[in-house]
Amino acid sequence: MKSRLERFGAWVQLDPSTLVAVGRGRARALGLEGGPLWDDSAETAHPMPIEAHVSVTARCPVECVGCYQDATSDGEHVALDSLRATFDALAAAGVFTVALGGGEPLARADLGQVAREAKARGLACVLTTSGLGLREENIDDLRAFSQVNVSHDGVGGAYRALRGFDGATVAERAIALLASSGIPVGVNLVLSRETFAHVEATAERVRALGATELQLLRYKPAGRAASLDYLARRLTRAQVSELWPTLERLTRAHGEALSVRIDCAMVPFLVEHVRDPRALSRWGIFGCEAGRHLAAVDREGLVLGCSFERDRVGAPLADWQRDAGLEAFRAFAGDPPEPCRSCDLRAACRGGCKVVSMFVSRTFSSDPECPRVIAHREAQR
């Protein structure tokens, strides 16, 4: 059991996929004692992240039109020694999980070794891949990962519509191969105007192939997606309104066989249907974690608020608690303007996606695609 003391008590990792927060009483029952950290009169710095997204390569054999990392076919890998140093720093900071991404991580011949280096430092390790390059010969390289998430953006031509090439067959082969090999496999599906209508059919397909988790991700204006084309690809207002009913249908249809999740950037889309933030926490849905529980490590080894942040240079992990750029994420989330300030979901949403607001408004602002924000601004005209 791995644990980390906090002001509230402690984080306790029961296994690589289960991290729970416990209060001080339960922490003491587990043999943990907070000492000065539990002195409520003492000043404390912002907690370190519990999860870090780590980019291991800039290389990918295909150059998707909306790639948020600007990966290319001749991109460079991050040196293994640099990754070792990153894992050392993350482990020392009390991080529990690292999520490896790219580019296409499978382009690295030493990917299995990278995962083993992370695990040797007590870090649970997960992977995101398109499936390109996955073969029966190298499947054993992925056994060091707690879970492998395959990107599949939809059946019925939705994948091609979003990415500019049809990788659905490759993704489905990877899902089936991982599942048949006993490696836990999830699916990441990016929601855009083109893919939204295919979500339920895609869920049926990936469940049949052996996936046990489906994570729906918001299309974000980062990397090659940070163009005017983003405005034509983001969800329509009607699709935003339909998100919660779609989630309800998915959970009724699949139950425990396929766990359905959404990323933190989509919490603003739920304000028309959900009023109690506790209902979201029961679903495992939380708002923007950038600069708080989540960190991203770029290919230079520097830390950003999240892996989609592109508007500033990152900082060393040692500056996590005092970096001005990271503090801007936290400050806005703690004291947003109206209509966020009076919103029932404020504690869960924390102002919505900062990457979207920076692209659309050129500053941190209330998420411009939130239905409540749209209505508020229209009422002021």
NUKE-664351 format. One line per 10 residues: number of its first residue (from 1); their letters; for each residue x, y, z of N, C-alpha, C. Coordinates in pm, whole numbers, plus 50000, padded with zeros to 5 digits. Example, Ala and Ser with C-alpha at 12.3 -4.5 7.8 and 13.67 -1.06 7.14 Angstrom:
BEGIN
1> AS> 51319,49431,50780,51230,49550,50780,51320,49670,50780 ~ 51285,49775,50708,51367,49894,50714,51290,50003,50787
This chain:
BEGIN
1> MKSRLERFGA> 50084,49881,50000,50000,50000,50000,50088,50124,50000 ~ 50064,50214,49904,50139,50339,49896,50048,50452,49944 ~ 50105,50546,50020,50024,50655,50072,50100,50786,50067 ~ 50023,50896,50078,50083,51029,50085,49998,51115,50176 ~ 50061,51171,50277,49989,51254,50372,49946,51385,50310 ~ 49827,51432,50350,49774,51560,50304,49709,51631,50423 ~ 49673,51756,50406,49606,51831,50512,49478,51761,50557 ~ 49404,51706,50463,49275,51644,50496,49292,51507,50559 ~ 49406,51443,50538,49431,51308,50585,49540,51243,50503 ~ 49498,51165,50403,49598,51101,50319,49535,51046,50192
11> WVQLDPSTLV> 49617,51037,50089,49584,50958,49971,49639,50818,49996 ~ 49560,50716,49964,49604,50578,49981,49579,50503,49851 ~ 49684,50444,49798,49674,50366,49674,49663,50218,49710 ~ 49546,50162,49690,49522,50022,49726,49580,49927,49624 ~ 49575,49966,49497,49636,49890,49387,49657,49991,49275 ~ 49723,49952,49164,49756,50050,49060,49637,50127,49003 ~ 49516,50073,49015,49399,50140,48958,49305,50198,49063 ~ 49342,50190,49192,49252,50236,49297,49323,50331,49392 ~ 49288,50459,49384,49344,50561,49473,49228,50626,49548 ~ 49235,50627,49681,49126,50681,49761,49179,50788,49856
21> AVGRGRARAL> 49093,50883,49887,49124,50985,49987,49059,50944,50117 ~ 49136,50947,50225,49081,50913,50356,49104,51028,50453 ~ 49013,51047,50546,49027,51151,50647,49133,51115,50749 ~ 49156,51207,50842,49263,51189,50939,49239,51067,51030 ~ 49113,51047,51069,49082,50934,51155,49113,50802,51088 ~ 49068,50786,50964,49096,50662,50891,49245,50647,50863 ~ 49311,50760,50835,49456,50755,50812,49528,50704,50936 ~ 49489,50753,51055,49552,50707,51179,49527,50557,51199 ~ 49407,50511,51163,49376,50369,51177,49465,50284,51087 ~ 49515,50345,50980,49605,50275,50889,49751,50290,50930
31> GLEGGPLWDD> 49772,50355,51044,49908,50371,51092,49979,50494,51040 ~ 49904,50589,50984,49963,50711,50930,49943,50826,51028 ~ 50041,50912,51038,50031,51026,51129,50084,51150,51057 ~ 50001,51256,51056,50033,51374,50977,50131,51471,51040 ~ 50147,51467,51172,50240,51557,51237,50209,51703,51207 ~ 50312,51783,51175,50291,51927,51150,50192,51956,51036 ~ 50180,51860,50940,50089,51882,50827,49945,51890,50875 ~ 49914,51825,50986,49778,51826,51039,49757,51933,51145 ~ 49854,52023,51157,49838,52139,51245,49761,52245,51167 ~ 49634,52263,51198,49548,52351,51119,49588,52498,51126
41> SAETAHPMPI> 49672,52532,51220,49717,52672,51230,49840,52700,51145 ~ 49901,52594,51091,50024,52612,51014,49992,52643,50868 ~ 50077,52721,50805,50062,52749,50662,50118,52632,50582 ~ 50048,52600,50474,50096,52490,50389,50098,52534,50244 ~ 50187,52472,50168,50196,52502,50026,50093,52418,49949 ~ 50073,52452,49823,49980,52376,49740,50029,52232,49727 ~ 49938,52133,49739,49981,51993,49729,50043,51960,49594 ~ 50128,51861,49593,50187,51812,49469,50084,51731,49392 ~ 50103,51711,49262,50005,51635,49183,50003,51488,49223 ~ 49893,51422,49194,49884,51278,49217,49898,51200,49086
51> EAHVSVTARC> 49882,51269,48973,49898,51204,48842,49974,51298,48749 ~ 50058,51239,48665,50133,51318,48567,50125,51253,48430 ~ 50095,51334,48330,50097,51289,48191,50235,51320,48133 ~ 50303,51218,48086,50442,51232,48042,50453,51201,47894 ~ 50501,51298,47817,50523,51277,47674,50657,51207,47654 ~ 50656,51093,47585,50779,51015,47567,50834,51023,47425 ~ 50759,51084,47334,50807,51095,47196,50728,51200,47120 ~ 50793,51257,47019,50725,51348,46926,50700,51280,46793 ~ 50723,51149,46788,50711,51075,46662,50579,51003,46651 ~ 50520,51008,46532,50399,50932,46501,50397,50909,46351
61> PVECVGCYQD> 50368,50787,46305,50371,50758,46162,50262,50827,46081 ~ 50158,50875,46149,50055,50953,46079,50048,51090,46144 ~ 50010,51189,46068,50005,51326,46120,49860,51373,46118 ~ 49789,51337,46226,49646,51369,46235,49625,51520,46224 ~ 49516,51558,46161,49491,51701,46137,49470,51777,46266 ~ 49425,51710,46372,49400,51780,46497,49492,51739,46610 ~ 49612,51690,46578,49703,51640,46682,49741,51751,46779 ~ 49711,51732,46906,49736,51837,47005,49884,51846,47042 ~ 49963,51745,47001,50106,51745,47033,50192,51783,46914 ~ 50133,51809,46797,50210,51841,46677,50311,51732,46644
71> ATSDGEHVAL> 50276,51606,46666,50367,51497,46639,50387,51479,46488 ~ 50506,51436,46448,50540,51417,46307,50608,51282,46289 ~ 50617,51237,46165,50676,51107,46135,50826,51103,46163 ~ 50891,51218,46169,51034,51222,46198,51063,51286,46335 ~ 50963,51292,46421,50982,51350,46553,51080,51269,46637 ~ 51139,51331,46736,51241,51266,46817,51180,51205,46943 ~ 51242,51095,46988,51206,51036,47115,51273,51112,47229 ~ 51210,51111,47345,51273,51163,47465,51375,51061,47512 ~ 51496,51105,47543,51602,51014,47585,51562,50938,47711 ~ 51600,50811,47717,51564,50728,47832,51621,50786,47961
81> DSLRATFDAL> 51741,50839,47957,51799,50899,48078,51716,51018,48126 ~ 51661,51095,48032,51576,51208,48070,51448,51159,48135 ~ 51392,51050,48084,51271,50994,48143,51300,50938,48282 ~ 51415,50877,48299,51452,50828,48432,51454,50944,48532 ~ 51514,51056,48490,51521,51173,48578,51380,51226,48610 ~ 51292,51226,48510,51154,51268,48532,51084,51176,48631 ~ 51100,51046,48614,51034,50951,48704,51090,50964,48846 ~ 51220,50988,48858,51279,51010,48990,51212,51129,49060 ~ 51198,51238,48984,51141,51361,49042,50994,51341,49078 ~ 50919,51274,48992,50777,51252,49019,50757,51160,49140
91> AAAGVFTVAL> 50838,51055,49148,50827,50965,49263,50861,51038,49393 ~ 50966,51120,49388,51006,51195,49508,50898,51294,49550 ~ 50821,51344,49454,50715,51441,49484,50588,51374,49534 ~ 50583,51241,49533,50465,51171,49583,50359,51144,49478 ~ 50395,51156,49351,50300,51125,49244,50272,50975,49245 ~ 50148,50937,49217,50110,50796,49219,50111,50732,49079 ~ 50063,50807,48980,50042,50748,48847,50105,50834,48739 ~ 50167,50769,48641,50214,50839,48522,50142,50779,48401 ~ 50094,50867,48315,50028,50826,48191,50119,50864,48076 ~ 50169,50765,48003,50264,50790,47895,50189,50812,47764
101> GGGEPLARAD> 50232,50914,47692,50172,50944,47563,50276,50996,47466 ~ 50231,51040,47350,50323,51088,47247,50270,51212,47182 ~ 50281,51215,47051,50321,51112,46954,50261,50974,46978 ~ 50323,50878,46910,50284,50739,46924,50390,50667,47004 ~ 50362,50635,47132,50463,50570,47215,50515,50438,47159 ~ 50431,50365,47084,50475,50238,47029,50585,50255,46924 ~ 50612,50379,46882,50724,50403,46792,50858,50381,46863 ~ 50855,50377,46996,50977,50352,47073,50999,50201,47086 ~ 51117,50154,47047,51150,50013,47062,51169,49975,47209 ~ 51198,50074,47294,51224,50047,47436,51106,50082,47525
111> LGQVAREAKA> 50985,50083,47472,50869,50126,47550,50849,50040,47675 ~ 50868,49910,47662,50855,49824,47778,50955,49861,47886 ~ 51077,49895,47847,51178,49937,47943,51138,50068,48010 ~ 51079,50160,47933,51033,50287,47990,50931,50261,48101 ~ 50835,50172,48074,50734,50140,48174,50795,50075,48297 ~ 50891,49987,48276,50955,49919,48389,51035,50019,48474 ~ 51094,50120,48411,51166,50223,48486,51069,50299,48577 ~ 50951,50329,48527,50851,50398,48608,50805,50310,48724 ~ 50775,50183,48695,50728,50092,48799,50834,50069,48906 ~ 50961,50067,48866,51069,50045,48962,51076,50157,49064
121> RGLACVLTTS> 51018,50272,49031,51017,50387,49122,50885,50399,49197 ~ 50802,50294,49189,50676,50292,49262,50563,50366,49195 ~ 50577,50395,49065,50475,50468,48992,50388,50371,48913 ~ 50257,50377,48930,50166,50303,48844,50173,50367,48705 ~ 50173,50284,48602,50200,50335,48467,50090,50292,48371 ~ 50030,50388,48301,49930,50360,48199,49977,50419,48066 ~ 49916,50377,47959,49961,50414,47824,49843,50452,47737 ~ 49864,50553,47653,49768,50587,47548,49834,50565,47413 ~ 49768,50492,47324,49823,50458,47194,49713,50455,47089 ~ 49751,50476,46964,49657,50459,46852,49648,50313,46812
131> GLGLREENID> 49745,50233,46858,49753,50093,46817,49847,50072,46701 ~ 49890,50179,46637,49984,50167,46525,50117,50112,46576 ~ 50159,50003,46518,50284,49940,46560,50266,49827,46659 ~ 50143,49804,46708,50120,49694,46801,50107,49563,46724 ~ 50188,49466,46762,50188,49334,46698,50195,49227,46807 ~ 50163,49105,46770,50171,48997,46866,50313,48981,46921 ~ 50414,49013,46837,50553,48999,46879,50592,49095,46990 ~ 50527,49212,46997,50567,49308,47100,50461,49330,47208 ~ 50361,49244,47212,50254,49261,47310,50307,49247,47453 ~ 50410,49164,47471,50463,49145,47606,50528,49272,47661
141> DLRAFSQVNV> 50569,49363,47573,50627,49490,47618,50526,49573,47696 ~ 50397,49545,47676,50293,49626,47738,50240,49568,47869 ~ 50294,49457,47912,50246,49394,48036,50287,49472,48160 ~ 50383,49562,48146,50423,49644,48261,50324,49756,48290 ~ 50230,49780,48198,50132,49886,48216,50009,49836,48291 ~ 49958,49919,48382,49837,49884,48455,49716,49881,48362 ~ 49716,49968,48262,49610,49971,48161,49664,50037,48036 ~ 49616,49991,47922,49648,50053,47793,49520,50109,47735 ~ 49521,50238,47703,49405,50304,47643,49430,50325,47494 ~ 49339,50275,47414,49351,50286,47268,49259,50396,47219
151> SHDGVGGAYR> 49310,50482,47135,49229,50589,47077,49143,50532,46964 ~ 49013,50546,46978,48919,50502,46873,48809,50608,46867 ~ 48810,50686,46762,48720,50801,46754,48592,50775,46678 ~ 48560,50647,46660,48426,50620,46611,48416,50531,46490 ~ 48308,50454,46489,48274,50370,46375,48202,50455,46271 ~ 48171,50394,46158,48090,50460,46057,48157,50580,45992 ~ 48290,50579,45984,48362,50689,45920,48394,50805,46011 ~ 48352,50798,46139,48376,50909,46231,48525,50928,46258 ~ 48599,50818,46266,48743,50826,46292,48811,50909,46183 ~ 48785,50873,46058,48847,50946,45946,48804,51093,45946
161> ALRGFDGATV> 48677,51119,45974,48627,51256,45972,48701,51343,46072 ~ 48740,51286,46187,48808,51364,46288,48957,51377,46262 ~ 49022,51267,46226,49168,51265,46223,49229,51279,46085 ~ 49149,51261,45980,49204,51275,45846,49257,51145,45789 ~ 49256,51037,45866,49288,50904,45814,49203,50804,45890 ~ 49178,50689,45831,49089,50592,45892,49171,50490,45971 ~ 49186,50514,46101,49261,50423,46185,49172,50332,46267 ~ 49043,50325,46234,48950,50245,46314,48988,50097,46314 ~ 49027,50044,46198,49063,49903,46189,49185,49872,46275 ~ 49285,49962,46270,49406,49945,46352,49370,49948,46500
171> AERAIALLAS> 49285,50044,46539,49246,50056,46679,49171,49931,46726 ~ 49081,49882,46644,49002,49766,46684,49088,49640,46694 ~ 49184,49626,46606,49277,49513,46616,49356,49521,46745 ~ 49400,49642,46781,49477,49660,46904,49393,49628,47027 ~ 49269,49675,47030,49180,49648,47144,49163,49498,47162 ~ 49134,49428,47053,49112,49284,47059,49238,49210,47102 ~ 49353,49250,47051,49478,49184,47085,49514,49204,47232 ~ 49497,49325,47281,49525,49353,47421,49432,49273,47512 ~ 49302,49275,47480,49204,49205,47563,49231,49055,47565 ~ 49260,48997,47450,49286,48853,47443,49416,48815,47512
181> SGIPVGVNLV> 49506,48911,47530,49634,48887,47598,49624,48911,47748 ~ 49507,48950,47797,49487,48970,47939,49535,49104,47990 ~ 49559,49199,47901,49603,49333,47941,49481,49423,47950 ~ 49454,49485,48065,49337,49574,48076,49340,49683,47970 ~ 49229,49698,47900,49226,49792,47788,49104,49883,47797 ~ 49130,50012,47782,49024,50111,47774,49029,50179,47638 ~ 48931,50263,47614,48922,50335,47486,48902,50482,47512 ~ 48979,50564,47442,48961,50709,47443,48891,50751,47316 ~ 48780,50822,47329,48703,50868,47214,48688,51019,47222 ~ 48741,51091,47125,48733,51236,47123,48597,51277,47065
191> LSRETFAHVE> 48525,51359,47141,48394,51405,47095,48409,51533,47013 ~ 48364,51524,46892,48360,51640,46803,48224,51640,46734 ~ 48201,51740,46654,48074,51748,46580,48053,51623,46495 ~ 48166,51566,46442,48154,51451,46352,48137,51320,46428 ~ 48198,51308,46545,48199,51178,46613,48081,51158,46708 ~ 48016,51266,46749,47916,51257,46855,47803,51159,46821 ~ 47757,51162,46698,47643,51077,46660,47677,50929,46662 ~ 47806,50895,46666,47848,50756,46659,47891,50700,46794 ~ 47874,50776,46901,47925,50734,47032,47864,50602,47077 ~ 47734,50590,47070,47670,50469,47122,47704,50345,47040
201> ATAERVRALG> 47712,50360,46909,47752,50247,46825,47898,50210,46850 ~ 47982,50310,46874,48123,50283,46903,48137,50212,47037 ~ 48058,50252,47135,48061,50185,47265,48026,50037,47251 ~ 47924,50007,47174,47885,49867,47150,48001,49790,47088 ~ 48066,49853,46991,48174,49784,46918,48294,49757,47009 ~ 48340,49856,47084,48461,49836,47163,48435,49742,47282 ~ 48313,49743,47333,48281,49646,47439,48288,49505,47384 ~ 48236,49485,47264,48240,49352,47202,48383,49305,47179 ~ 48474,49399,47159,48615,49365,47134,48691,49337,47263 ~ 48634,49372,47379,48699,49342,47505,48738,49461,47588
211> ATELQLLRYK> 48708,49583,47544,48738,49700,47625,48648,49703,47749 ~ 48702,49750,47861,48624,49757,47984,48599,49900,48028 ~ 48654,49997,47957,48635,50138,47993,48627,50222,47866 ~ 48539,50320,47868,48527,50416,47758,48536,50555,47818 ~ 48637,50629,47777,48652,50767,47824,48624,50862,47709 ~ 48526,50951,47729,48490,51050,47628,48568,51178,47657 ~ 48637,51227,47555,48724,51342,47570,48673,51459,47487 ~ 48685,51577,47540,48646,51698,47469,48751,51733,47363 ~ 48707,51769,47246,48798,51818,47142,48850,51955,47186 ~ 48983,51970,47189,49042,52092,47246,49131,52161,47144
221> PAGRAASLDY> 49136,52294,47148,49215,52372,47051,49361,52382,47092 ~ 49433,52270,47073,49576,52267,47106,49652,52204,46991 ~ 49779,52240,46976,49859,52186,46867,49801,52222,46732 ~ 49787,52120,46645,49731,52147,46511,49581,52174,46514 ~ 49517,52148,46628,49373,52178,46640,49349,52324,46678 ~ 49456,52399,46710,49440,52539,46749,49434,52627,46625 ~ 49324,52616,46554,49301,52695,46433,49153,52727,46425 ~ 49116,52807,46329,48975,52841,46313,48891,52717,46283 ~ 48957,52612,46234,48886,52488,46208,48826,52430,46336 ~ 48885,52463,46450,48832,52417,46577,48685,52458,46595
231> LARRLTRAQV> 48653,52580,46554,48517,52631,46573,48414,52551,46495 ~ 48459,52489,46385,48367,52408,46305,48363,52263,46352 ~ 48456,52224,46438,48462,52085,46485,48409,52066,46627 ~ 48408,52172,46707,48360,52157,46844,48212,52119,46844 ~ 48165,52064,46955,48026,52022,46964,47931,52139,46943 ~ 47818,52111,46879,47715,52212,46865,47643,52229,46998 ~ 47566,52336,47012,47491,52358,47136,47391,52244,47159 ~ 47332,52193,47052,47238,52082,47066,47310,51956,47114 ~ 47430,51931,47065,47506,51815,47109,47550,51828,47255 ~ 47588,51949,47295,47623,51973,47435,47504,51939,47524
241> SELWPTLERL> 47387,51981,47485,47266,51953,47565,47233,51804,47570 ~ 47276,51732,47470,47245,51590,47461,47349,51502,47532 ~ 47459,51562,47580,47566,51482,47640,47518,51402,47760 ~ 47452,51467,47857,47410,51395,47977,47311,51283,47945 ~ 47207,51306,47864,47120,51194,47826,47197,51080,47758 ~ 47298,51115,47680,47379,51011,47616,47455,50930,47720 ~ 47511,50996,47820,47580,50925,47927,47485,50832,48001 ~ 47364,50878,48026,47267,50794,48096,47233,50670,48013 ~ 47215,50689,47882,47185,50573,47797,47301,50474,47794 ~ 47422,50526,47787,47540,50440,47784,47553,50357,47912
251> TRAHGEALSV> 47533,50421,48026,47548,50347,48152,47436,50245,48170 ~ 47316,50279,48124,47207,50179,48132,47235,50061,48040 ~ 47290,50089,47923,47313,49984,47825,47427,49891,47863 ~ 47528,49943,47930,47650,49863,47950,47679,49829,48095 ~ 47620,49901,48190,47641,49869,48330,47788,49860,48365 ~ 47824,49757,48441,47962,49741,48485,48051,49681,48377 ~ 47992,49632,48269,48073,49570,48163,48161,49671,48093 ~ 48114,49796,48084,48191,49901,48020,48174,50028,48102 ~ 48276,50061,48178,48273,50183,48259,48283,50304,48167 ~ 48191,50399,48184,48189,50519,48098,48230,50640,48179
261> RIDCAMVPFL> 48328,50716,48128,48379,50834,48197,48385,50950,48099 ~ 48395,51071,48153,48422,51188,48070,48542,51261,48128 ~ 48612,51338,48045,48726,51411,48098,48679,51538,48169 ~ 48770,51596,48248,48733,51709,48334,48686,51829,48254 ~ 48726,51841,48129,48691,51958,48048,48543,51962,48011 ~ 48472,51850,48027,48332,51846,47984,48232,51871,48096 ~ 48280,51893,48217,48187,51921,48327,48096,52041,48297 ~ 48144,52150,48233,48052,52262,48204,47933,52223,48117 ~ 47947,52116,48040,47840,52075,47951,47722,52010,48026 ~ 47737,51988,48155,47635,51917,48231,47543,52009,48311
271> VEHVRDPRAL> 47567,52140,48305,47495,52232,48394,47345,52236,48370 ~ 47300,52199,48252,47156,52200,48224,47085,52080,48289 ~ 47161,51980,48330,47099,51857,48378,47135,51823,48522 ~ 47246,51874,48573,47293,51836,48706,47306,51961,48792 ~ 47255,51955,48913,47264,52068,49005,47349,52037,49128 ~ 47363,51909,49161,47434,51869,49281,47574,51818,49245 ~ 47679,51889,49283,47815,51843,49249,47849,51708,49310 ~ 47781,51672,49419,47805,51541,49479,47762,51429,49386 ~ 47662,51457,49302,47620,51356,49204,47732,51328,49105 ~ 47808,51431,49072,47920,51413,48979,48033,51334,49043
281> SRWGIFGCEA> 48061,51363,49171,48169,51291,49238,48137,51143,49249 ~ 48009,51110,49263,47971,50969,49269,47996,50900,49136 ~ 47995,50977,49027,48026,50924,48895,48177,50925,48870 ~ 48253,50979,48963,48396,50994,48939,48426,51108,48845 ~ 48335,51208,48838,48352,51322,48748,48397,51443,48828 ~ 48508,51499,48792,48561,51618,48858,48596,51722,48753 ~ 48604,51846,48796,48634,51953,48702,48782,51965,48672 ~ 48822,52080,48623,48959,52102,48577,49060,52075,48688 ~ 49148,51979,48665,49251,51943,48762,49388,52000,48725 ~ 49392,52081,48618,49520,52136,48572,49587,52218,48682
291> GRHLAAVDRE> 49713,52190,48709,49786,52263,48811,49749,52225,48952 ~ 49661,52129,48968,49619,52085,49102,49661,51939,49121 ~ 49570,51847,49097,49604,51706,49111,49670,51651,48985 ~ 49666,51728,48879,49720,51683,48750,49836,51770,48706 ~ 49941,51705,48656,50053,51775,48594,50081,51710,48459 ~ 50147,51784,48372,50193,51729,48245,50340,51760,48231 ~ 50417,51662,48188,50560,51680,48167,50586,51677,48017 ~ 50639,51787,47964,50660,51795,47820,50790,51724,47780 ~ 50823,51732,47651,50939,51658,47602,51071,51719,47648 ~ 51066,51837,47705,51186,51899,47762,51200,51868,47911
301> GLVLGCSFER> 51105,51794,47965,51110,51761,48107,51051,51869,48195 ~ 50985,51968,48136,50925,52077,48213,50777,52049,48239 ~ 50726,52108,48345,50591,52078,48391,50493,52187,48350 ~ 50378,52146,48301,50267,52235,48264,50143,52194,48343 ~ 50041,52279,48336,49918,52249,48407,49848,52127,48354 ~ 49845,52110,48222,49789,51990,48161,49856,51971,48026 ~ 49835,51854,47966,49906,51820,47843,49858,51898,47722 ~ 49747,51972,47736,49697,52052,47625,49743,52198,47632 ~ 49810,52234,47740,49854,52373,47756,49970,52401,47662 ~ 49958,52508,47584,50062,52541,47487,50099,52689,47488
311> DRVGAPLADW> 50039,52767,47575,50057,52912,47570,50174,52965,47652 ~ 50248,52875,47717,50362,52921,47794,50466,52811,47806 ~ 50584,52849,47848,50690,52753,47873,50668,52689,48009 ~ 50694,52559,48019,50675,52490,48145,50778,52529,48249 ~ 50763,52472,48366,50852,52502,48478,50910,52372,48532 ~ 51023,52377,48601,51074,52256,48668,50974,52209,48772 ~ 50970,52078,48795,50877,52024,48893,50900,52086,49031 ~ 51023,52124,49060,51055,52186,49190,50979,52316,49211 ~ 50932,52379,49102,50859,52506,49111,50708,52487,49112 ~ 50662,52362,49123,50519,52332,49115,50436,52417,49210
321> QRDAGLEAFR> 50483,52436,49331,50403,52503,49433,50406,52654,49423 ~ 50497,52711,49340,50507,52857,49335,50513,52915,49193 ~ 50504,52831,49091,50511,52882,48954,50391,52971,48923 ~ 50417,53089,48866,50310,53187,48842,50208,53136,48741 ~ 50255,53065,48638,50162,53014,48538,50067,52911,48594 ~ 50120,52820,48676,50034,52720,48739,49939,52785,48838 ~ 49987,52887,48908,49902,52955,49004,49784,53025,48937 ~ 49804,53067,48812,49694,53131,48739,49578,53032,48717 ~ 49610,52905,48689,49506,52804,48679,49429,52794,48809 ~ 49504,52785,48919,49441,52762,49049,49360,52883,49095
331> AFAGDPPEPC> 49414,53002,49073,49348,53122,49121,49214,53142,49053 ~ 49210,53123,48920,49083,53140,48849,48981,53037,48896 ~ 49027,52913,48915,48936,52808,48959,48880,52838,49097 ~ 48958,52907,49182,48912,52935,49317,48822,53056,49328 ~ 48833,53150,49233,48753,53272,49242,48710,53317,49102 ~ 48624,53239,49036,48581,53275,48901,48476,53385,48903 ~ 48458,53456,48792,48354,53559,48782,48218,53496,48761 ~ 48115,53579,48757,47982,53529,48720,47981,53492,48572 ~ 47902,53392,48536,47804,53320,48619,47861,53203,48698 ~ 47992,53180,48685,48051,53066,48756,48040,53081,48908
341> RSCDLRAACR> 48058,53205,48956,48065,53225,49100,47940,53177,49172 ~ 47824,53192,49110,47699,53151,49173,47646,53018,49122 ~ 47725,52948,49043,47679,52821,48983,47684,52708,49085 ~ 47582,52622,49083,47576,52509,49174,47693,52412,49155 ~ 47745,52406,49032,47852,52312,49003,47991,52374,49014 ~ 47999,52494,49070,48127,52564,49074,48238,52479,49137 ~ 48208,52412,49249,48310,52335,49319,48363,52220,49234 ~ 48278,52165,49150,48321,52054,49065,48383,52104,48935 ~ 48327,52208,48878,48367,52255,48744,48492,52342,48747 ~ 48499,52434,48846,48611,52526,48862,48637,52612,48737
351> GGCKVVSMFV> 48529,52654,48674,48540,52748,48563,48555,52688,48426 ~ 48562,52555,48418,48570,52491,48289,48711,52479,48235 ~ 48722,52457,48106,48851,52428,48042,48929,52556,48014 ~ 49045,52568,48075,49129,52688,48058,49190,52693,47918 ~ 49215,52577,47859,49271,52573,47724,49171,52632,47624 ~ 49044,52596,47639,48941,52650,47551,48925,52801,47573 ~ 48920,52843,47698,48900,52986,47724,49017,53069,47672 ~ 49140,53017,47683,49255,53091,47632,49251,53102,47480 ~ 49202,52998,47413,49197,53002,47267,49086,53096,47218 ~ 48969,53086,47280,48855,53164,47234,48862,53308,47283
361> SRTFSSDPEC> 48902,53328,47410,48898,53461,47471,49034,53525,47487 ~ 49142,53447,47463,49280,53493,47481,49311,53529,47625 ~ 49234,53476,47719,49260,53497,47861,49186,53389,47939 ~ 49222,53372,48065,49143,53284,48148,49007,53349,48171 ~ 48903,53276,48138,48767,53327,48158,48676,53207,48180 ~ 48553,53234,48217,48455,53126,48229,48443,53055,48095 ~ 48432,52925,48101,48434,52846,47978,48332,52900,47877 ~ 48377,52948,47761,48286,53014,47666,48188,52919,47599 ~ 48203,52788,47617,48111,52692,47556,48014,52632,47657 ~ 48021,52679,47780,47927,52634,47884,47788,52694,47855
371> PRVIAHREAQ> 47681,52614,47856,47546,52668,47829,47508,52782,47923 ~ 47547,52774,48049,47514,52879,48145,47589,53008,48111 ~ 47715,52995,48072,47794,53113,48035,47737,53177,47909 ~ 47700,53096,47811,47642,53148,47688,47513,53226,47719 ~ 47427,53167,47803,47301,53234,47838,47328,53364,47913 ~ 47426,53364,48002,47460,53484,48080,47506,53596,47987 ~ 47589,53563,47890,47643,53666,47800,47535,53717,47705 ~ 47448,53627,47662,47339,53670,47575,47243,53763,47649 ~ 47223,53740,47778,47133,53823,47858,47192,53962,47880 ~ 47324,53976,47871,47389,54103,47893,47394,54190,47768
381> R> 47362,54135,47654,47370,54211,47530,47256,54311,47519
